[in-house]
Amino acid sequence: MEGNIAWILTAAALVLFMVPGLALFYGGMVRAKNALNMLNMNM
């Protein structure tokens, strides 16, 4: 049971790190004036 909880917490931490990283990645692919809009769309 403890292994399951540890795995769920690890997966949740990876997702929490992935979302802002993906937002910054997509923000870097658009023009500077559209970057803030792209960041908001990913959140």
C-alpha positions in Angstrom: 0.0 0.0 0.0 2.8 2.4 0.8 4.4 1.8 -2.6 1.2 2.8 -4.3 1.0 6.1 -2.4 4.6 6.8 -3.1 4.1 6.2 -6.8 1.0 8.4 -7.0 2.9 11.2 -5.2 5.8 10.9 -7.6 3.6 10.9 -10.6 1.7 14.0 -9.3 5.0 15.8 -8.7 6.1 15.0 -12.3 2.9 16.4 -13.7 3.2 19.6 -11.6 6.7 20.1 -13.0 5.6 19.2 -16.6 2.7 21.7 -16.9 4.7 24.9 -16.5 7.6 23.5 -18.5 5.2 22.7 -21.4 3.7 26.2 -21.1 7.1 27.8 -21.3 8.0 25.6 -24.3 4.9 26.6 -26.2 5.4 30.2 -25.1 8.8 30.2 -26.8 7.4 29.0 -30.1 5.2 32.1 -30.6 5.9 35.7 -31.1 6.8 37.8 -28.1 3.5 39.7 -28.1 1.6 36.4 -28.0 3.7 34.6 -25.4 1.6 35.7 -22.4 -1.6 34.6 -24.1 0.0 31.2 -24.8 1.1 30.8 -21.2 -2.4 31.5 -20.0 -3.9 29.0 -22.5 -1.7 26.3 -21.1 -2.7 27.0 -17.5 
